[in-house]
């Protein structure tokens, strides 16, 4: 056991001032206390990616990180990937899209 994955249902409702932030913060803290890498699923927009990084989440999956890619492009994407905290500062793939958080 190396990872704790946070389901997209928790991530999708994360909005400024939402009641889900304390729950997510607690899940992330629990994962870290268990020495697990915490991964959020279904992160669709850069603002959520930044919020999850601020809450201490280690990694994310979803369109904010990368759109679906073919197997040939996956190798290049993996070679060039950056840690979540660095990407969350404004380098996310979807940061140029105007979408609600």
PyMOL commands that set and color helices and strands:
alter all, ss='L'
color gray80, all
select helices_A, chain A and resi 8-12+20-33+46-55+71-79+84-87
alter helices_A, ss='H'
color red, helices_A
select strands_A, chain A and resi 3-6+37-40+59-60
alter strands_A, ss='S'
color yellow, strands_A
deselect
rebuild
show_as cartoon
